[in-house]
Amino acid sequence: MRNGDVERGEPAVPPPAAAQATQAAQATQATQAASGASRSSFTLFESGQVRPLALSPDGHHLFATNTPDNRLEIFRIEPHRLVHTGSIPVGLEPVAVAARSDREV
């Protein structure tokens, strides 16, 4: 059978040179992908959030994790709006917050 002869219902078989070229291209792409990841100056460690919001027991404050910025955001709850009242650095990847009291999380 010749390469590309599909008239008899037989599948076309790529010539050995074409198969080798395809394998070489795939290997090159894999190498480039692996080396590209190692050359990056930024590594994304961001985890999924578990409990990103908490309401104070008195209902006057909302606490929100700001995972990308490694901070806890504090909002005062007013009628029809939130007022940002503070931002506290908390360390790498805050993913959960729980209100312990009206003044402590």
C-alpha positions as a LaTeX table, in Angstrom:
\begin{tabular}{lrrr}
\hline
Residue & $x$ (\AA) & $y$ (\AA) & $z$ (\AA) \\
\hline
Met1 & 0.00 & 0.00 & 0.00 \\
Arg2 & 1.22 & 3.51 & $-0.77$ \\
Asn3 & 1.11 & 6.35 & 1.73 \\
Gly4 & $-2.20$ & 8.15 & 1.49 \\
Asp5 & $-3.92$ & 5.29 & $-0.39$ \\
Val6 & $-7.37$ & 5.34 & 1.19 \\
Glu7 & $-9.44$ & 4.22 & $-1.76$ \\
Arg8 & $-9.47$ & 0.63 & $-0.54$ \\
Gly9 & $-10.63$ & 1.62 & 2.96 \\
Glu10 & $-7.15$ & 1.29 & 4.41 \\
Pro11 & $-5.88$ & 4.04 & 6.71 \\
Ala12 & $-3.11$ & 6.26 & 5.44 \\
Val13 & 0.23 & 5.57 & 7.11 \\
Pro14 & 2.49 & 8.59 & 7.54 \\
Pro15 & 6.00 & 8.18 & 6.20 \\
Pro16 & 8.65 & 7.56 & 8.88 \\
Ala17 & 10.11 & 11.03 & 8.40 \\
Ala18 & 6.73 & 12.65 & 9.11 \\
Ala19 & 6.23 & 10.57 & 12.26 \\
Gln20 & 9.71 & 11.51 & 13.49 \\
Ala21 & 9.05 & 15.19 & 12.78 \\
Thr22 & 5.79 & 15.03 & 14.73 \\
Gln23 & 7.51 & 13.37 & 17.69 \\
Ala24 & 10.31 & 15.95 & 17.59 \\
Ala25 & 7.79 & 18.82 & 17.55 \\
Gln26 & 5.92 & 17.35 & 20.51 \\
Ala27 & 9.16 & 16.91 & 22.45 \\
Thr28 & 10.17 & 20.50 & 21.68 \\
Gln29 & 6.80 & 21.84 & 22.86 \\
Ala30 & 7.04 & 19.85 & 26.10 \\
Thr31 & 10.58 & 21.10 & 26.72 \\
Gln32 & 9.58 & 24.70 & 26.05 \\
Ala33 & 6.59 & 24.41 & 28.39 \\
Ala34 & 8.74 & 22.96 & 31.16 \\
Ser35 & 11.52 & 25.50 & 30.78 \\
Gly36 & 9.03 & 28.38 & 30.51 \\
Ala37 & 7.62 & 27.49 & 33.92 \\
Ser38 & 11.08 & 27.49 & 35.47 \\
Arg39 & 12.01 & 30.87 & 33.94 \\
Ser40 & 8.98 & 32.66 & 35.37 \\
Ser41 & 9.79 & 35.13 & 38.14 \\
Phe42 & 6.30 & 34.76 & 39.65 \\
Thr43 & 4.87 & 31.60 & 41.18 \\
Leu44 & 1.15 & 31.46 & 41.87 \\
Phe45 & 0.47 & 29.85 & 45.24 \\
Glu46 & $-3.11$ & 31.05 & 45.61 \\
Ser47 & $-5.33$ & 28.46 & 47.27 \\
Gly48 & $-9.08$ & 28.19 & 47.05 \\
Gln49 & $-11.04$ & 30.07 & 49.66 \\
Val50 & $-12.84$ & 28.07 & 52.34 \\
Arg51 & $-14.78$ & 30.67 & 54.40 \\
Pro52 & $-13.81$ & 34.04 & 52.92 \\
Leu53 & $-16.48$ & 36.10 & 54.73 \\
Ala54 & $-17.53$ & 36.46 & 58.36 \\
Leu55 & $-20.07$ & 38.71 & 60.02 \\
Ser56 & $-19.38$ & 40.06 & 63.51 \\
Pro57 & $-21.78$ & 38.73 & 66.17 \\
Asp58 & $-23.32$ & 42.20 & 66.59 \\
Gly59 & $-23.91$ & 42.43 & 62.81 \\
His60 & $-22.04$ & 45.74 & 62.45 \\
His61 & $-18.85$ & 44.51 & 60.69 \\
Leu62 & $-18.03$ & 42.26 & 57.77 \\
Phe63 & $-14.62$ & 40.61 & 57.55 \\
Ala64 & $-13.34$ & 39.43 & 54.16 \\
Thr65 & $-10.17$ & 37.57 & 53.19 \\
Asn66 & $-8.18$ & 39.20 & 50.41 \\
Thr67 & $-6.20$ & 36.13 & 49.38 \\
Pro68 & $-4.23$ & 37.63 & 46.45 \\
Asp69 & $-3.02$ & 40.53 & 48.64 \\
Asn70 & $-2.52$ & 38.47 & 51.86 \\
Arg71 & $-4.80$ & 40.74 & 53.88 \\
Leu72 & $-7.99$ & 40.78 & 55.91 \\
Glu73 & $-10.39$ & 43.53 & 54.84 \\
Ile74 & $-12.77$ & 45.06 & 57.41 \\
Phe75 & $-16.04$ & 46.75 & 56.47 \\
Arg76 & $-18.60$ & 48.58 & 58.60 \\
Ile77 & $-22.16$ & 47.70 & 57.63 \\
Glu78 & $-24.41$ & 50.70 & 57.10 \\
Pro79 & $-27.87$ & 50.84 & 55.58 \\
His80 & $-27.58$ & 50.00 & 51.88 \\
Arg81 & $-23.75$ & 50.06 & 51.77 \\
Leu82 & $-20.45$ & 48.81 & 53.17 \\
Val83 & $-17.73$ & 51.20 & 54.35 \\
His84 & $-14.15$ & 49.95 & 54.18 \\
Thr85 & $-12.62$ & 50.67 & 57.59 \\
Gly86 & $-9.35$ & 48.75 & 57.54 \\
Ser87 & $-6.98$ & 46.32 & 55.93 \\
Ile88 & $-4.66$ & 44.10 & 57.98 \\
Pro89 & $-1.71$ & 42.09 & 56.59 \\
Val90 & $-2.17$ & 38.50 & 57.79 \\
Gly91 & 0.46 & 36.38 & 56.05 \\
Leu92 & 0.46 & 34.03 & 53.12 \\
Glu93 & $-2.86$ & 33.04 & 51.58 \\
Pro94 & $-5.69$ & 33.80 & 53.98 \\
Val95 & $-8.49$ & 31.47 & 52.91 \\
Ala96 & $-10.85$ & 31.55 & 55.89 \\
Val97 & $-12.02$ & 33.95 & 58.58 \\
Ala98 & $-14.22$ & 33.50 & 61.64 \\
Ala99 & $-15.49$ & 36.21 & 63.96 \\
Arg100 & $-14.62$ & 35.32 & 67.54 \\
Ser101 & $-16.29$ & 38.39 & 69.04 \\
Asp102 & $-17.40$ & 41.84 & 67.92 \\
Arg103 & $-13.76$ & 43.04 & 68.05 \\
Glu104 & $-11.76$ & 39.86 & 67.36 \\
Val105 & $-11.44$ & 37.49 & 64.41 \\
\hline
\end{tabular}
